[in-house]
Amino acid sequence: MGLFGSLGGVFAYAACLGDSNGESCMECWVKRIKMGTGLLGFSGRSRVRGAFTLIELLTVVSVISILVAISVPVIESATHKARTVQKISNQRNTVISLNLFASNNRDYFPPSIATTGVNDEDWDWADPRLMVGYPDRYAPRKHRSMSYYLKSYLPDPGVLICENSPNKYEYLNEMWEAGDDWDNPETSNNEDPMTGTFCFYWNYRGWLTDREQIFKGPVRASGGRGYSKMLLGDYFGSDMWRNAGQYGSCDSFKKARVTQSTDVHADFWTGGSIYKAVPEIRLTAAFVDGHVESYLSTEVVKMEVSRNQDGSPPPFEEQFKKGNFYIPLVGLP
């Protein structure tokens, strides 16, 4: 019943107050309301609406499904962009911490945690993502934990993990606090290494296979001829023992799946094939001067882990290879 019908009923009640046809005013009023008539002359009938028909229900479900299909990718994209912004902020904060360390240490950055050899005869470079190295493989006065050098400058280790990686390492904070004494409680080893999701390039050496030259990470904040100015960046590599024949990245990409963490390794994304096109990923790297630069996964050169202290070949034999790591072109000197 419409608005005017209701108003008509109200006026009808007022009109029938003096009616003497035998009906009470209330009975007269209820009767007029039910019929939808009143003094204003409007009339109509109330139409009772039933339940949705099957066609209407299917239409509503279809519309909702379409809206969900449209909104989910938009939400995922917005979430990824927000995490990327946070990741860039984290990389900048790490650069600030490293420069503060250098300013208090005669312009030098900390030693690389991936320097696992004592001298040139038994040198053994490791994965550049290493945050805690292997025990009993360091020269005197060297430390196997990154936190030994940076904890007072960088109290939150969360900034050293890529925001777009699948998950953070479960014992990240405990590892950072323990320093050289880090021991994963889930292993039987006395001391454990730990591999993160960024590549840490300060004081690192590697062999650029395609260019046949040594990659030299920055040693001093003031720079140096032939040295890169890139301090750290997203992990992008391939053909490791955990993802043989495939690409891996700390940042997600199309059709990638999660390579689950181990007791000593963080999660990362895996997909594609080294025998096919490189998956397109937009990655970031941070430099000595504090700026963070983005680049595509196709704008890189391949680096292999070297066995020599200066980063020169030969790299590891095929059965002992530690995978490929891709250095952005913008990170070359």
JOGIRA-V523032 format. One record per residue. N is the residue number from 1. RES is the residue in one small letter. PSI is psi in radians with two decimals (none if undefined). Layout:
# JOGIRA-V523032
n=N res=RES psi=PSI
n=N res=RES psi=PSI
This chain:
# JOGIRA-V523032
n=1 res=m psi=2.36
n=2 res=g psi=3.05
n=3 res=l psi=-0.76
n=4 res=f psi=-0.58
n=5 res=g psi=-0.71
n=6 res=s psi=-0.76
n=7 res=l psi=-0.67
n=8 res=g psi=-0.66
n=9 res=g psi=-0.68
n=10 res=v psi=-0.81
n=11 res=f psi=-0.59
n=12 res=a psi=-0.69
n=13 res=y psi=-0.68
n=14 res=a psi=-0.64
n=15 res=a psi=-0.55
n=16 res=c psi=0.07
n=17 res=l psi=-0.54
n=18 res=g psi=0.21
n=19 res=d psi=2.43
n=20 res=s psi=0.55
n=21 res=n psi=0.16
n=22 res=g psi=-0.31
n=23 res=e psi=2.54
n=24 res=s psi=2.78
n=25 res=c psi=-0.72
n=26 res=m psi=-0.75
n=27 res=e psi=-0.72
n=28 res=c psi=-0.77
n=29 res=w psi=-0.81
n=30 res=v psi=-0.70
n=31 res=k psi=-0.79
n=32 res=r psi=-0.67
n=33 res=i psi=-0.79
n=34 res=k psi=-0.62
n=35 res=m psi=-0.20
n=36 res=g psi=0.53
n=37 res=t psi=2.79
n=38 res=g psi=-3.07
n=39 res=l psi=-0.33
n=40 res=l psi=-0.14
n=41 res=g psi=0.12
n=42 res=f psi=2.57
n=43 res=s psi=2.78
n=44 res=g psi=3.04
n=45 res=r psi=2.45
n=46 res=s psi=2.32
n=47 res=r psi=2.07
n=48 res=v psi=2.15
n=49 res=r psi=2.30
n=50 res=g psi=-2.92
n=51 res=a psi=2.93
n=52 res=f psi=2.53
n=53 res=t psi=2.89
n=54 res=l psi=-0.70
n=55 res=i psi=-0.77
n=56 res=e psi=-0.72
n=57 res=l psi=-0.78
n=58 res=l psi=-0.61
n=59 res=t psi=-0.78
n=60 res=v psi=-0.78
n=61 res=v psi=-0.72
n=62 res=s psi=-0.76
n=63 res=v psi=-0.76
n=64 res=i psi=-0.72
n=65 res=s psi=-0.71
n=66 res=i psi=-0.76
n=67 res=l psi=-0.70
n=68 res=v psi=-0.75
n=69 res=a psi=-0.58
n=70 res=i psi=-0.71
n=71 res=s psi=-0.60
n=72 res=v psi=-0.88
n=73 res=p psi=-0.62
n=74 res=v psi=-0.76
n=75 res=i psi=-0.75
n=76 res=e psi=-0.74
n=77 res=s psi=-0.76
n=78 res=a psi=-0.69
n=79 res=t psi=-0.75
n=80 res=h psi=-0.74
n=81 res=k psi=-0.70
n=82 res=a psi=-0.73
n=83 res=r psi=-0.63
n=84 res=t psi=-0.70
n=85 res=v psi=-0.75
n=86 res=q psi=-0.68
n=87 res=k psi=-0.77
n=88 res=i psi=-0.72
n=89 res=s psi=-0.73
n=90 res=n psi=-0.73
n=91 res=q psi=-0.69
n=92 res=r psi=-0.74
n=93 res=n psi=-0.62
n=94 res=t psi=-0.72
n=95 res=v psi=-0.74
n=96 res=i psi=-0.76
n=97 res=s psi=-0.72
n=98 res=l psi=-0.69
n=99 res=n psi=-0.60
n=100 res=l psi=-0.73
n=101 res=f psi=-0.81
n=102 res=a psi=-0.69
n=103 res=s psi=-0.42
n=104 res=n psi=0.02
n=105 res=n psi=0.87
n=106 res=r psi=0.61
n=107 res=d psi=0.08
n=108 res=y psi=2.47
n=109 res=f psi=2.89
n=110 res=p psi=2.77
n=111 res=p psi=2.70
n=112 res=s psi=2.37
n=113 res=i psi=-0.35
n=114 res=a psi=0.14
n=115 res=t psi=1.56
n=116 res=t psi=0.24
n=117 res=g psi=2.73
n=118 res=v psi=-0.68
n=119 res=n psi=-3.13
n=120 res=d psi=-0.43
n=121 res=e psi=-0.61
n=122 res=d psi=0.51
n=123 res=w psi=2.54
n=124 res=d psi=1.57
n=125 res=w psi=2.67
n=126 res=a psi=-3.13
n=127 res=d psi=2.22
n=128 res=p psi=-0.09
n=129 res=r psi=-0.05
n=130 res=l psi=2.28
n=131 res=m psi=-0.47
n=132 res=v psi=2.23
n=133 res=g psi=-3.09
n=134 res=y psi=2.48
n=135 res=p psi=2.72
n=136 res=d psi=0.52
n=137 res=r psi=0.56
n=138 res=y psi=2.57
n=139 res=a psi=2.76
n=140 res=p psi=2.54
n=141 res=r psi=0.14
n=142 res=k psi=2.64
n=143 res=h psi=2.56
n=144 res=r psi=-0.12
n=145 res=s psi=2.31
n=146 res=m psi=-0.56
n=147 res=s psi=-0.42
n=148 res=y psi=-0.68
n=149 res=y psi=-0.57
n=150 res=l psi=-0.12
n=151 res=k psi=-0.67
n=152 res=s psi=-0.34
n=153 res=y psi=-0.42
n=154 res=l psi=1.42
n=155 res=p psi=-0.42
n=156 res=d psi=1.87
n=157 res=p psi=-0.18
n=158 res=g psi=-0.46
n=159 res=v psi=-0.21
n=160 res=l psi=0.14
n=161 res=i psi=2.34
n=162 res=c psi=2.22
n=163 res=e psi=-0.42
n=164 res=n psi=0.06
n=165 res=s psi=2.75
n=166 res=p psi=-0.82
n=167 res=n psi=2.72
n=168 res=k psi=2.63
n=169 res=y psi=2.28
n=170 res=e psi=-0.67
n=171 res=y psi=0.55
n=172 res=l psi=-0.89
n=173 res=n psi=-0.70
n=174 res=e psi=-0.70
n=175 res=m psi=-0.74
n=176 res=w psi=-0.66
n=177 res=e psi=-0.63
n=178 res=a psi=-0.53
n=179 res=g psi=-2.29
n=180 res=d psi=-0.34
n=181 res=d psi=0.21
n=182 res=w psi=2.27
n=183 res=d psi=1.97
n=184 res=n psi=2.16
n=185 res=p psi=-0.23
n=186 res=e psi=-0.02
n=187 res=t psi=2.87
n=188 res=s psi=-0.08
n=189 res=n psi=2.68
n=190 res=n psi=-0.66
n=191 res=e psi=2.52
n=192 res=d psi=2.62
n=193 res=p psi=3.06
n=194 res=m psi=2.23
n=195 res=t psi=2.26
n=196 res=g psi=-2.64
n=197 res=t psi=-0.31
n=198 res=f psi=2.77
n=199 res=c psi=2.25
n=200 res=f psi=1.99
n=201 res=y psi=-0.13
n=202 res=w psi=2.33
n=203 res=n psi=0.38
n=204 res=y psi=2.65
n=205 res=r psi=2.48
n=206 res=g psi=2.97
n=207 res=w psi=2.05
n=208 res=l psi=1.73
n=209 res=t psi=-0.89
n=210 res=d psi=-0.51
n=211 res=r psi=-0.17
n=212 res=e psi=0.95
n=213 res=q psi=2.85
n=214 res=i psi=2.39
n=215 res=f psi=2.23
n=216 res=k psi=1.98
n=217 res=g psi=2.79
n=218 res=p psi=2.40
n=219 res=v psi=-0.67
n=220 res=r psi=2.64
n=221 res=a psi=-0.48
n=222 res=s psi=-0.06
n=223 res=g psi=-2.89
n=224 res=g psi=2.60
n=225 res=r psi=2.28
n=226 res=g psi=-0.05
n=227 res=y psi=2.47
n=228 res=s psi=2.73
n=229 res=k psi=0.13
n=230 res=m psi=2.14
n=231 res=l psi=-0.68
n=232 res=l psi=2.87
n=233 res=g psi=3.05
n=234 res=d psi=2.52
n=235 res=y psi=2.24
n=236 res=f psi=2.08
n=237 res=g psi=-2.90
n=238 res=s psi=2.82
n=239 res=d psi=0.77
n=240 res=m psi=2.99
n=241 res=w psi=-0.38
n=242 res=r psi=-0.25
n=243 res=n psi=0.94
n=244 res=a psi=2.27
n=245 res=g psi=0.08
n=246 res=q psi=2.94
n=247 res=y psi=2.69
n=248 res=g psi=2.61
n=249 res=s psi=2.65
n=250 res=c psi=-0.27
n=251 res=d psi=2.48
n=252 res=s psi=2.71
n=253 res=f psi=2.99
n=254 res=k psi=2.28
n=255 res=k psi=0.35
n=256 res=a psi=2.62
n=257 res=r psi=2.94
n=258 res=v psi=2.23
n=259 res=t psi=1.96
n=260 res=q psi=2.63
n=261 res=s psi=2.80
n=262 res=t psi=-3.01
n=263 res=d psi=-0.40
n=264 res=v psi=0.09
n=265 res=h psi=2.51
n=266 res=a psi=2.86
n=267 res=d psi=2.72
n=268 res=f psi=2.98
n=269 res=w psi=2.44
n=270 res=t psi=2.49
n=271 res=g psi=3.11
n=272 res=g psi=-2.96
n=273 res=s psi=2.43
n=274 res=i psi=-0.17
n=275 res=y psi=0.02
n=276 res=k psi=-3.00
n=277 res=a psi=2.55
n=278 res=v psi=2.26
n=279 res=p psi=2.40
n=280 res=e psi=2.09
n=281 res=i psi=2.43
n=282 res=r psi=2.11
n=283 res=l psi=3.00
n=284 res=t psi=2.67
n=285 res=a psi=2.60
n=286 res=a psi=2.51
n=287 res=f psi=2.87
n=288 res=v psi=-0.65
n=289 res=d psi=0.03
n=290 res=g psi=-0.16
n=291 res=h psi=2.65
n=292 res=v psi=2.26
n=293 res=e psi=2.42
n=294 res=s psi=2.67
n=295 res=y psi=2.84
n=296 res=l psi=2.70
n=297 res=s psi=-0.22
n=298 res=t psi=-0.15
n=299 res=e psi=1.02
n=300 res=v psi=2.93
n=301 res=v psi=2.62
n=302 res=k psi=2.35
n=303 res=m psi=2.34
n=304 res=e psi=2.62
n=305 res=v psi=2.29
n=306 res=s psi=2.75
n=307 res=r psi=-0.20
n=308 res=n psi=2.59
n=309 res=q psi=-0.61
n=310 res=d psi=0.01
n=311 res=g psi=0.03
n=312 res=s psi=2.88
n=313 res=p psi=2.88
n=314 res=p psi=2.57
n=315 res=p psi=-3.01
n=316 res=f psi=2.63
n=317 res=e psi=2.76
n=318 res=e psi=-0.75
n=319 res=q psi=-0.25
n=320 res=f psi=0.14
n=321 res=k psi=2.54
n=322 res=k psi=0.36
n=323 res=g psi=3.02
n=324 res=n psi=2.51
n=325 res=f psi=2.39
n=326 res=y psi=2.08
n=327 res=i psi=2.25
n=328 res=p psi=2.53
n=329 res=l psi=-0.59
n=330 res=v psi=-0.23
n=331 res=g psi=-0.04
n=332 res=l psi=2.57
n=333 res=p psi=none
